[in-house]
């Protein structure tokens, strides 16, 4: 009898990390459902299905899980990667803005896990949630985003605790800066503020990371795939920072780096740093 095909559901699979995760699972022989609001199929026929919709709603989450189970007979891995970065300081945010971020970034994974668990339990499957290093570190004006990612970390731990006895593992990947469309949006704002380009913006925001660069989505996908695989069979309820070492750096020590070549280049270019901003 041939071995059954393993199935993975990946949300936010239209671009960036989600797309890289879906491609990695497909390359490793999984049947994959790509879920998101804007997704195009590009994986091998017969081993990939696409469903569009809002998994931040009960109806959308149920439809996504029902679809992958109907297509492939079950579910082995749920990867919740979808999310939004819209945020503001608490005093400037609105109840609607706060609720939207929480609904997508935190309630969505809850709803998906709730639907997926009855299918994951018999296969001793797993959940990998994609949060952010902002689950631990506050960013400027990112109150709802950071809070939602911190909540996602605890949600994952609760799933690991409650369903570990039934063989289901749950872990979180916390990326730092990654070259994705969402990352490019943030970097565009940095580039505008500094009067520079996207490349310099990424360099500025990663200059205190020991690896001095942003991640490629495939590097995040590799860690997600590891956590979902047999080599991580005893890994449960943890968070893995995939950030080039940024979380290991004491921010108060960055003043001791000496002259920063990136800032020096910007100063030479006559950007905002040269104007004393």
Secondary structure, 3 states (H helix, E strand, C coil): CCCCCCEEEEECCCCHHHHHHHHHHHHCCCEEEEEECCCCCCCCCCCEEEEECCCCCHHHHHHHHHHHHHHHCCCCEEEECCCCCCCCCCCCCCHHHHHHHHHHHHHHHHHHHHHHHHHHHHHCCEEEEECCHHHCCCCCCCHHHHHHHHHHHHHHHHHHHHHHHHCCEEEEEEECCECCHHHHHHHHHHHHHHCCCHHHHHHHHCCCCCCCCCECHHHHHHHHHHHHCHHHCCCCCCEEEECCCHHHCCHHHHHHHCCCHHHHHHHHCCCHHHHCC
